[in-house]
Amino acid sequence: KLVRHKTSDVEAILTDKESQLLYIIAQAGNPGISRELLLKEVWSIDSALDTHTLETHIYRLRKKLRDIFAVEMIKAFEGGYRL
């Protein structure tokens, strides 16, 4: 999936998982979405597993979005994420 800034030529290609994450976080709105629910929705992983998969994907997605929009779009809160 391609993400592009409206007024510049800056763009980034998102992986399927990054696209899923961005979509789900955006759909969650202001309250945000929990880490557990993201793991379940995107990877079908039980949150009891010790994995850094979500954090790694969020890190990469944040970097791509920051390179395009020059702001931190994905905010972390206690136990989850929101835009």
Secondary structure by P-SEA (a helix, b strand, c coil): cbbbbccccbbbbbcaaaaaaaaaaaaaccccccaaaaaaaccccccccccaaaaaaaaaaaaaaaaaccccccccccccccc
